[in-house]
Amino acid sequence: MDMGKELSEMTLEELWELFPIFLIEPDEKWIGYYDEIASFLQKALNDYSIERISHIGSTAIKGIWAKDIVDVLIEIPYNQDIEAVAYTMERNGFIRMSTEKNRISFNKGYTKDGFADKVYHAHLRYVGDNDELYFRDYLNEHPQIAKEYETLKLGLWKKYKHNRDAYTEAKTGFICKWTAEARKLYGDRY
């Protein structure tokens, strides 16, 4: 692979090769990384009304192996212009990964030489689009389910090391099942 290419010039296959799926043992540093990026985002997005910034994803679930990437959910009120917030995030070093209706995803810490020391995925959404909070809390309150999730991920890791979409898709059924349980249990917690 030509390492001189910018990320924007790489094919999906080249990106997956450069940024493989990898899991590591639970690490206390993830909480500090989250605190650091949440503080950075609060300052960077100071001109906007932010409803909530949350630590989500596997690094927010106690005691399970995870990708060494901290996921952050940024919820904004419906009166905010999501594109204006996104533009500010891009000006502050985040790279837009995808745009869907009312959902924009970013990364920080991806370089043309591979992962930086600290890597983040940020998910910008309108308030209430937050299933990940339910899933996180349910797994943290049900360690046996968290261990089942870890086992599933460890089984998928090597199989889909260079296919992030397939890795994500293979987890979807499990995540949907337990998110639905969490929503029944927690109601309108958020």
C-alpha positions as CSV (number, residue, x, y, z in Angstrom):
1,M,0.0,0.0,0.0
2,D,1.2,3.5,-0.8
3,M,1.6,5.1,2.6
4,G,2.0,8.5,0.9
5,K,-1.7,8.7,0.2
6,E,-3.9,10.9,2.2
7,L,-6.8,9.1,4.0
8,S,-9.3,10.8,1.6
9,E,-7.5,9.2,-1.4
10,M,-7.6,5.7,0.0
11,T,-10.1,3.0,-1.0
12,L,-12.3,1.4,1.7
13,E,-10.1,-1.7,1.4
14,E,-6.9,0.3,2.0
15,L,-8.5,2.0,5.0
16,W,-9.5,-1.3,6.5
17,E,-6.0,-2.6,6.0
18,L,-4.5,0.4,7.6
19,F,-7.0,0.5,10.5
20,P,-7.8,-3.2,11.3
21,I,-10.2,-4.4,14.0
22,F,-8.2,-5.1,17.1
23,L,-9.3,-5.7,20.7
24,I,-7.4,-5.2,23.9
25,E,-8.0,-6.0,27.5
26,P,-10.1,-3.5,29.5
27,D,-8.0,-0.4,30.3
28,E,-8.6,2.3,32.9
29,K,-7.0,4.9,30.6
30,W,-10.3,4.9,28.5
31,I,-12.1,6.9,31.3
32,G,-9.3,9.5,31.2
33,Y,-9.4,9.6,27.4
34,Y,-13.2,10.1,27.5
35,D,-12.9,12.9,30.1
36,E,-10.2,14.6,28.0
37,I,-12.2,14.5,24.8
38,A,-15.5,15.5,26.5
39,S,-13.7,18.6,28.0
40,F,-12.2,19.4,24.6
41,L,-15.7,19.1,22.9
42,Q,-17.4,21.3,25.5
43,K,-14.9,24.1,24.8
44,A,-14.9,23.6,21.0
45,L,-18.7,23.6,20.9
46,N,-19.1,26.4,23.4
47,D,-21.1,28.5,20.9
48,Y,-23.8,25.8,20.7
49,S,-26.3,24.4,23.0
50,I,-25.2,20.8,23.8
51,E,-27.8,18.6,25.6
52,R,-25.4,15.9,26.6
53,I,-22.0,14.4,25.9
54,S,-21.7,10.7,26.8
55,H,-19.1,7.9,26.8
56,I,-20.6,5.0,24.8
57,G,-19.3,1.9,23.1
58,S,-17.4,-1.0,24.6
59,T,-14.8,1.2,26.3
60,A,-17.7,2.5,28.4
61,I,-18.6,-1.1,29.5
62,K,-16.8,-2.3,32.6
63,G,-14.4,-5.3,32.3
64,I,-14.7,-6.2,28.6
65,W,-12.2,-6.3,25.8
66,A,-12.7,-3.5,23.3
67,K,-11.2,-1.7,20.4
68,D,-8.8,0.9,21.8
69,I,-11.1,3.6,20.5
70,V,-13.2,5.8,22.7
71,D,-16.7,6.4,21.4
72,V,-18.5,9.6,22.3
73,L,-22.2,10.6,21.8
74,I,-22.9,14.3,21.4
75,E,-26.6,15.1,21.6
76,I,-27.9,18.5,20.5
77,P,-31.3,20.0,20.8
78,Y,-33.6,20.1,17.8
79,N,-33.2,23.9,17.4
80,Q,-29.5,23.5,16.7
81,D,-28.2,23.2,13.1
82,I,-26.4,19.8,13.0
83,E,-24.3,20.9,10.0
84,A,-23.1,24.0,11.8
85,V,-22.0,21.9,14.8
86,A,-20.4,19.4,12.4
87,Y,-18.4,22.1,10.7
88,T,-17.1,23.3,14.0
89,M,-16.0,19.8,14.9
90,E,-14.2,19.5,11.5
91,R,-12.4,22.8,12.2
92,N,-11.3,21.2,15.5
93,G,-9.6,18.2,14.0
94,F,-12.4,15.7,13.6
95,I,-12.7,13.9,10.2
96,R,-16.3,13.2,9.0
97,M,-16.8,9.5,8.4
98,S,-20.5,9.4,7.5
99,T,-23.6,11.5,7.2
100,E,-27.1,10.1,7.5
101,K,-30.4,11.8,8.2
102,N,-29.8,13.6,11.6
103,R,-26.7,11.6,12.3
104,I,-23.0,12.5,11.6
105,S,-20.1,10.4,12.6
106,F,-16.5,11.5,13.0
107,N,-13.1,10.2,13.9
108,K,-10.1,11.7,15.5
109,G,-6.7,10.0,15.7
110,Y,-6.7,8.3,12.3
111,T,-3.5,9.2,10.4
112,K,-2.1,8.2,7.0
113,D,0.4,6.1,9.0
114,G,-2.2,4.3,11.1
115,F,-3.8,5.0,14.5
116,A,-2.5,7.8,16.7
117,D,-2.0,7.2,20.4
118,K,-5.5,8.3,21.2
119,V,-8.4,7.5,18.9
120,Y,-12.0,8.6,19.1
121,H,-15.2,8.1,17.3
122,A,-17.7,10.9,17.8
123,H,-21.4,10.5,17.0
124,L,-23.4,13.8,16.6
125,R,-27.1,13.4,16.9
126,Y,-30.3,15.1,18.0
127,V,-31.3,14.5,21.7
128,G,-33.0,11.2,22.2
129,D,-31.3,9.3,19.4
130,N,-29.3,7.5,22.1
131,D,-29.9,3.7,22.1
132,E,-26.2,3.4,22.9
133,L,-26.8,4.8,26.4
134,Y,-29.4,2.1,27.1
135,F,-27.1,-0.7,25.8
136,R,-24.1,0.6,27.8
137,D,-26.1,0.9,31.1
138,Y,-27.7,-2.5,30.6
139,L,-24.4,-4.3,30.1
140,N,-22.8,-2.5,33.0
141,E,-25.7,-3.6,35.2
142,H,-25.7,-7.1,33.8
143,P,-22.1,-8.3,33.8
144,Q,-23.0,-11.8,32.4
145,I,-24.6,-10.2,29.3
146,A,-21.4,-8.0,29.0
147,K,-19.3,-11.1,29.0
148,E,-21.5,-12.7,26.3
149,Y,-20.9,-9.5,24.2
150,E,-17.2,-9.7,24.8
151,T,-17.2,-13.4,23.7
152,L,-19.1,-12.5,20.6
153,K,-16.7,-9.7,19.7
154,L,-13.6,-11.9,20.4
155,G,-15.1,-14.5,18.0
156,L,-15.7,-11.9,15.3
157,W,-12.3,-10.1,15.7
158,K,-10.1,-12.3,13.6
159,K,-12.8,-13.3,11.1
160,Y,-13.5,-9.6,10.2
161,K,-10.1,-8.0,11.1
162,H,-10.1,-6.1,7.8
163,N,-13.8,-5.6,7.3
164,R,-15.2,-3.2,9.8
165,D,-18.7,-3.1,8.2
166,A,-19.1,-6.9,8.4
167,Y,-17.8,-6.8,12.0
168,T,-20.3,-4.2,13.0
169,E,-23.1,-6.0,11.1
170,A,-22.4,-9.3,12.9
171,K,-22.9,-7.6,16.3
172,T,-26.2,-5.9,15.4
173,G,-28.6,-8.6,16.4
174,F,-27.1,-8.9,19.9
175,I,-27.0,-5.1,20.4
176,C,-30.6,-4.7,19.2
177,K,-31.9,-7.5,21.4
178,W,-30.3,-6.1,24.6
179,T,-31.1,-2.5,23.8
180,A,-34.8,-3.4,23.5
181,E,-34.6,-5.1,26.9
182,A,-32.9,-2.0,28.3
183,R,-35.5,0.3,26.9
184,K,-38.3,-1.8,28.5
185,L,-36.4,-1.8,31.8
186,Y,-35.3,1.8,31.9
187,G,-38.2,3.5,30.2
188,D,-37.4,7.2,29.6
189,R,-34.2,7.2,31.6
190,Y,-32.7,9.7,29.1
